[in-house]
Amino acid sequence: MIKQPALAQEQYACVYAWLALLFFREVDDEGLIQLQSAEIADWLALLKRQPALAASVALLEQKIAALS
């Protein structure tokens, strides 16, 4: 198994900023479509490879799926 490199502090800051924007206001239909896009799914899969984020990202994916 290949060990994934840890995220840099700047990368964690980007993740936190994205989450802050996500929860800043109610998600409309356009935002929901974006959250369910292949691009976001790929990005979440990348984040899920980080052991410290895996469980939280999996929960976020479940919550996004429940919105549809």
Distance bins in CASP14 RR format, pairs under 12 A and 6 or more apart:
PFRMAT RR
TARGET T0000
AUTHOR 0000-0000-0000
RMODE 2
METHOD distances of the structure
MODEL  1
1 49 0 0 0 0 0 1 0 0 0 0 0
1 51 0 0 0 0 0 1 0 0 0 0 0
2 49 0 0 0 0 1 0 0 0 0 0 0
3 49 0 0 0 0 0 1 0 0 0 0 0
3 50 0 0 0 0 0 1 0 0 0 0 0
3 51 0 0 0 0 1 0 0 0 0 0 0
4 45 0 0 0 0 0 1 0 0 0 0 0
4 46 0 0 0 0 1 0 0 0 0 0 0
4 47 0 0 0 0 0 1 0 0 0 0 0
4 48 0 0 0 0 0 1 0 0 0 0 0
4 49 1 0 1 0 0 0 0 0 0 0 0
4 50 1 0 0 1 0 0 0 0 0 0 0
4 51 1 0 0 1 0 0 0 0 0 0 0
4 52 0 0 0 0 0 1 0 0 0 0 0
4 53 0 0 0 0 0 1 0 0 0 0 0
4 54 0 0 0 0 0 1 0 0 0 0 0
5 11 0 0 0 0 0 1 0 0 0 0 0
5 46 0 0 0 0 0 1 0 0 0 0 0
5 49 0 0 0 0 1 0 0 0 0 0 0
5 50 0 0 0 0 1 0 0 0 0 0 0
5 51 0 0 0 0 0 1 0 0 0 0 0
6 12 0 0 0 0 1 0 0 0 0 0 0
6 49 0 0 0 0 0 1 0 0 0 0 0
6 50 1 0 0 1 0 0 0 0 0 0 0
6 51 0 0 0 0 1 0 0 0 0 0 0
6 52 0 0 0 0 1 0 0 0 0 0 0
6 53 0 0 0 0 0 1 0 0 0 0 0
7 13 0 0 0 0 1 0 0 0 0 0 0
7 14 0 0 0 0 1 0 0 0 0 0 0
7 15 1 0 0 1 0 0 0 0 0 0 0
7 16 0 0 0 0 0 1 0 0 0 0 0
7 46 0 0 0 0 1 0 0 0 0 0 0
7 47 0 0 0 0 1 0 0 0 0 0 0
7 49 0 0 0 0 1 0 0 0 0 0 0
7 50 1 0 1 0 0 0 0 0 0 0 0
7 51 0 0 0 0 0 1 0 0 0 0 0
7 52 0 0 0 0 1 0 0 0 0 0 0
7 53 0 0 0 0 1 0 0 0 0 0 0
8 14 0 0 0 0 1 0 0 0 0 0 0
8 15 0 0 0 0 0 1 0 0 0 0 0
8 50 0 0 0 0 0 1 0 0 0 0 0
9 15 0 0 0 0 0 1 0 0 0 0 0
9 16 0 0 0 0 0 1 0 0 0 0 0
10 16 0 0 0 0 0 1 0 0 0 0 0
10 17 0 0 0 0 0 1 0 0 0 0 0
11 17 0 0 0 0 0 1 0 0 0 0 0
11 18 0 0 0 0 0 1 0 0 0 0 0
11 43 0 0 0 0 0 1 0 0 0 0 0
11 46 0 0 0 0 0 1 0 0 0 0 0
11 47 0 0 0 0 1 0 0 0 0 0 0
11 50 0 0 0 0 1 0 0 0 0 0 0
11 52 0 0 0 0 0 1 0 0 0 0 0
11 53 0 0 0 0 0 1 0 0 0 0 0
12 18 0 0 0 0 0 1 0 0 0 0 0
12 19 0 0 0 0 0 1 0 0 0 0 0
12 47 0 0 0 0 0 1 0 0 0 0 0
12 50 0 0 0 0 1 0 0 0 0 0 0
12 52 0 0 0 0 1 0 0 0 0 0 0
12 53 0 0 0 0 1 0 0 0 0 0 0
13 19 0 0 0 0 0 1 0 0 0 0 0
13 20 0 0 0 0 0 1 0 0 0 0 0
14 20 0 0 0 0 0 1 0 0 0 0 0
14 21 0 0 0 0 0 1 0 0 0 0 0
14 43 0 0 0 0 0 1 0 0 0 0 0
14 46 0 0 0 0 0 1 0 0 0 0 0
14 47 0 0 0 0 0 1 0 0 0 0 0
15 21 0 0 0 0 0 1 0 0 0 0 0
15 22 0 0 0 0 0 1 0 0 0 0 0
15 43 0 0 0 0 1 0 0 0 0 0 0
15 44 0 0 0 0 0 1 0 0 0 0 0
15 46 0 0 0 0 0 1 0 0 0 0 0
15 47 1 0 0 1 0 0 0 0 0 0 0
15 48 0 0 0 0 0 1 0 0 0 0 0
15 50 0 0 0 0 1 0 0 0 0 0 0
15 52 0 0 0 0 0 1 0 0 0 0 0
15 53 1 0 0 1 0 0 0 0 0 0 0
15 56 0 0 0 0 0 1 0 0 0 0 0
15 57 0 0 0 0 1 0 0 0 0 0 0
15 60 0 0 0 0 0 1 0 0 0 0 0
16 22 0 0 0 0 0 1 0 0 0 0 0
16 23 0 0 0 0 0 1 0 0 0 0 0
16 47 0 0 0 0 0 1 0 0 0 0 0
16 53 0 0 0 0 0 1 0 0 0 0 0
16 56 0 0 0 0 0 1 0 0 0 0 0
17 23 0 0 0 0 0 1 0 0 0 0 0
17 24 0 0 0 0 0 1 0 0 0 0 0
18 24 0 0 0 0 0 1 0 0 0 0 0
18 34 0 0 0 0 0 1 0 0 0 0 0
18 35 0 0 0 0 0 1 0 0 0 0 0
18 40 0 0 0 0 1 0 0 0 0 0 0
18 43 0 0 0 0 1 0 0 0 0 0 0
18 44 0 0 0 0 0 1 0 0 0 0 0
18 47 0 0 0 0 1 0 0 0 0 0 0
18 57 0 0 0 0 0 1 0 0 0 0 0
18 60 0 0 0 0 0 1 0 0 0 0 0
19 35 0 0 0 0 0 1 0 0 0 0 0
19 44 0 0 0 0 0 1 0 0 0 0 0
19 47 0 0 0 0 0 1 0 0 0 0 0
19 53 0 0 0 0 0 1 0 0 0 0 0
19 56 0 0 0 0 1 0 0 0 0 0 0
19 57 0 0 0 0 0 1 0 0 0 0 0
19 60 0 0 0 0 1 0 0 0 0 0 0
21 27 0 0 0 0 0 1 0 0 0 0 0
21 31 0 0 0 0 0 1 0 0 0 0 0
21 34 0 0 0 0 0 1 0 0 0 0 0
21 35 0 0 0 0 0 1 0 0 0 0 0
22 31 0 0 0 0 1 0 0 0 0 0 0
22 32 0 0 0 0 0 1 0 0 0 0 0
22 34 0 0 0 0 1 0 0 0 0 0 0
22 35 1 0 0 1 0 0 0 0 0 0 0
22 40 0 0 0 0 0 1 0 0 0 0 0
22 44 0 0 0 0 0 1 0 0 0 0 0
22 60 0 0 0 0 1 0 0 0 0 0 0
22 63 0 0 0 0 0 1 0 0 0 0 0
22 64 0 0 0 0 1 0 0 0 0 0 0
23 35 0 0 0 0 0 1 0 0 0 0 0
23 60 0 0 0 0 0 1 0 0 0 0 0
23 63 0 0 0 0 0 1 0 0 0 0 0
25 31 0 0 0 0 0 1 0 0 0 0 0
26 32 0 0 0 0 0 1 0 0 0 0 0
26 67 0 0 0 0 0 1 0 0 0 0 0
27 33 0 0 0 0 1 0 0 0 0 0 0
27 34 0 0 0 0 1 0 0 0 0 0 0
27 35 1 0 0 1 0 0 0 0 0 0 0
27 36 0 0 0 0 0 1 0 0 0 0 0
27 40 0 0 0 0 0 1 0 0 0 0 0
27 63 0 0 0 0 0 1 0 0 0 0 0
27 64 0 0 0 0 1 0 0 0 0 0 0
27 67 1 0 0 1 0 0 0 0 0 0 0
27 68 0 0 0 0 0 1 0 0 0 0 0
28 34 0 0 0 0 1 0 0 0 0 0 0
28 35 0 0 0 0 0 1 0 0 0 0 0
28 67 0 0 0 0 0 1 0 0 0 0 0
29 35 0 0 0 0 0 1 0 0 0 0 0
29 36 0 0 0 0 0 1 0 0 0 0 0
29 67 0 0 0 0 0 1 0 0 0 0 0
29 68 0 0 0 0 0 1 0 0 0 0 0
30 36 0 0 0 0 0 1 0 0 0 0 0
30 37 0 0 0 0 0 1 0 0 0 0 0
31 37 0 0 0 0 1 0 0 0 0 0 0
31 40 0 0 0 0 1 0 0 0 0 0 0
31 64 0 0 0 0 0 1 0 0 0 0 0
31 67 0 0 0 0 1 0 0 0 0 0 0
31 68 0 0 0 0 0 1 0 0 0 0 0
32 40 0 0 0 0 0 1 0 0 0 0 0
32 63 0 0 0 0 0 1 0 0 0 0 0
32 64 0 0 0 0 1 0 0 0 0 0 0
32 65 0 0 0 0 0 1 0 0 0 0 0
32 66 0 0 0 0 0 1 0 0 0 0 0
32 67 1 0 1 0 0 0 0 0 0 0 0
32 68 1 0 0 1 0 0 0 0 0 0 0
33 39 0 0 0 0 0 1 0 0 0 0 0
33 40 0 0 0 0 1 0 0 0 0 0 0
33 64 0 0 0 0 0 1 0 0 0 0 0
33 67 0 0 0 0 0 1 0 0 0 0 0
33 68 0 0 0 0 1 0 0 0 0 0 0
34 40 1 0 0 1 0 0 0 0 0 0 0
34 41 0 0 0 0 0 1 0 0 0 0 0
34 43 0 0 0 0 0 1 0 0 0 0 0
34 64 0 0 0 0 0 1 0 0 0 0 0
34 67 0 0 0 0 0 1 0 0 0 0 0
35 41 0 0 0 0 1 0 0 0 0 0 0
35 43 0 0 0 0 0 1 0 0 0 0 0
35 44 0 0 0 0 1 0 0 0 0 0 0
35 60 0 0 0 0 1 0 0 0 0 0 0
35 61 0 0 0 0 1 0 0 0 0 0 0
35 63 0 0 0 0 1 0 0 0 0 0 0
35 64 1 0 1 0 0 0 0 0 0 0 0
35 65 0 0 0 0 1 0 0 0 0 0 0
35 66 0 0 0 0 0 1 0 0 0 0 0
35 67 1 0 0 1 0 0 0 0 0 0 0
35 68 0 0 0 0 1 0 0 0 0 0 0
36 44 0 0 0 0 0 1 0 0 0 0 0
36 61 0 0 0 0 0 1 0 0 0 0 0
36 63 0 0 0 0 0 1 0 0 0 0 0
36 64 1 0 0 1 0 0 0 0 0 0 0
36 65 1 0 0 1 0 0 0 0 0 0 0
36 66 0 0 0 0 0 1 0 0 0 0 0
36 67 1 0 0 1 0 0 0 0 0 0 0
36 68 1 0 0 1 0 0 0 0 0 0 0
37 43 0 0 0 0 1 0 0 0 0 0 0
37 44 0 0 0 0 0 1 0 0 0 0 0
37 64 0 0 0 0 0 1 0 0 0 0 0
38 44 0 0 0 0 0 1 0 0 0 0 0
38 45 0 0 0 0 0 1 0 0 0 0 0
39 45 0 0 0 0 0 1 0 0 0 0 0
39 46 0 0 0 0 0 1 0 0 0 0 0
40 46 0 0 0 0 0 1 0 0 0 0 0
40 47 0 0 0 0 0 1 0 0 0 0 0
40 57 0 0 0 0 0 1 0 0 0 0 0
40 60 0 0 0 0 0 1 0 0 0 0 0
40 61 0 0 0 0 1 0 0 0 0 0 0
40 64 0 0 0 0 1 0 0 0 0 0 0
40 65 0 0 0 0 0 1 0 0 0 0 0
41 47 0 0 0 0 0 1 0 0 0 0 0
41 48 0 0 0 0 0 1 0 0 0 0 0
41 57 0 0 0 0 0 1 0 0 0 0 0
41 60 0 0 0 0 0 1 0 0 0 0 0
41 61 1 0 0 1 0 0 0 0 0 0 0
41 64 0 0 0 0 1 0 0 0 0 0 0
41 65 0 0 0 0 0 1 0 0 0 0 0
42 48 0 0 0 0 0 1 0 0 0 0 0
42 49 0 0 0 0 0 1 0 0 0 0 0
42 61 0 0 0 0 0 1 0 0 0 0 0
43 49 0 0 0 0 0 1 0 0 0 0 0
43 53 0 0 0 0 0 1 0 0 0 0 0
43 57 0 0 0 0 1 0 0 0 0 0 0
43 60 0 0 0 0 0 1 0 0 0 0 0
43 61 0 0 0 0 0 1 0 0 0 0 0
43 64 0 0 0 0 0 1 0 0 0 0 0
44 50 0 0 0 0 0 1 0 0 0 0 0
44 53 0 0 0 0 1 0 0 0 0 0 0
44 54 0 0 0 0 0 1 0 0 0 0 0
44 56 0 0 0 0 0 1 0 0 0 0 0
44 57 1 0 1 0 0 0 0 0 0 0 0
44 58 0 0 0 0 1 0 0 0 0 0 0
44 59 0 0 0 0 0 1 0 0 0 0 0
44 60 1 0 0 1 0 0 0 0 0 0 0
44 61 1 0 1 0 0 0 0 0 0 0 0
44 62 0 0 0 0 0 1 0 0 0 0 0
44 63 0 0 0 0 0 1 0 0 0 0 0
44 64 0 0 0 0 1 0 0 0 0 0 0
44 65 0 0 0 0 0 1 0 0 0 0 0
45 53 0 0 0 0 0 1 0 0 0 0 0
45 54 0 0 0 0 0 1 0 0 0 0 0
45 57 0 0 0 0 1 0 0 0 0 0 0
45 58 0 0 0 0 0 1 0 0 0 0 0
45 60 0 0 0 0 0 1 0 0 0 0 0
45 61 0 0 0 0 1 0 0 0 0 0 0
46 53 0 0 0 0 1 0 0 0 0 0 0
46 54 0 0 0 0 0 1 0 0 0 0 0
46 57 0 0 0 0 1 0 0 0 0 0 0
47 53 1 0 1 0 0 0 0 0 0 0 0
47 54 0 0 0 0 1 0 0 0 0 0 0
47 55 0 0 0 0 0 1 0 0 0 0 0
47 56 0 0 0 0 1 0 0 0 0 0 0
47 57 1 0 1 0 0 0 0 0 0 0 0
47 58 0 0 0 0 0 1 0 0 0 0 0
47 60 0 0 0 0 1 0 0 0 0 0 0
47 61 0 0 0 0 1 0 0 0 0 0 0
48 54 1 0 1 0 0 0 0 0 0 0 0
48 55 0 0 0 0 1 0 0 0 0 0 0
48 56 0 0 0 0 1 0 0 0 0 0 0
48 57 1 0 1 0 0 0 0 0 0 0 0
48 58 1 0 0 1 0 0 0 0 0 0 0
48 59 0 0 0 0 0 1 0 0 0 0 0
48 60 0 0 0 0 1 0 0 0 0 0 0
48 61 1 0 0 1 0 0 0 0 0 0 0
48 62 0 0 0 0 0 1 0 0 0 0 0
49 57 0 0 0 0 1 0 0 0 0 0 0
49 58 0 0 0 0 0 1 0 0 0 0 0
50 56 0 0 0 0 1 0 0 0 0 0 0
50 57 0 0 0 0 1 0 0 0 0 0 0
50 58 0 0 0 0 0 1 0 0 0 0 0
51 57 0 0 0 0 0 1 0 0 0 0 0
53 59 0 0 0 0 0 1 0 0 0 0 0
53 60 0 0 0 0 1 0 0 0 0 0 0
53 61 0 0 0 0 0 1 0 0 0 0 0
54 60 0 0 0 0 0 1 0 0 0 0 0
54 61 0 0 0 0 0 1 0 0 0 0 0
55 61 0 0 0 0 0 1 0 0 0 0 0
55 62 0 0 0 0 0 1 0 0 0 0 0
56 62 0 0 0 0 0 1 0 0 0 0 0
56 63 0 0 0 0 0 1 0 0 0 0 0
57 63 0 0 0 0 0 1 0 0 0 0 0
57 64 0 0 0 0 0 1 0 0 0 0 0
58 64 0 0 0 0 0 1 0 0 0 0 0
58 65 0 0 0 0 0 1 0 0 0 0 0
59 65 0 0 0 0 0 1 0 0 0 0 0
59 66 0 0 0 0 0 1 0 0 0 0 0
60 66 0 0 0 0 0 1 0 0 0 0 0
60 67 0 0 0 0 0 1 0 0 0 0 0
61 67 0 0 0 0 0 1 0 0 0 0 0
61 68 0 0 0 0 0 1 0 0 0 0 0
62 68 0 0 0 0 0 1 0 0 0 0 0
END
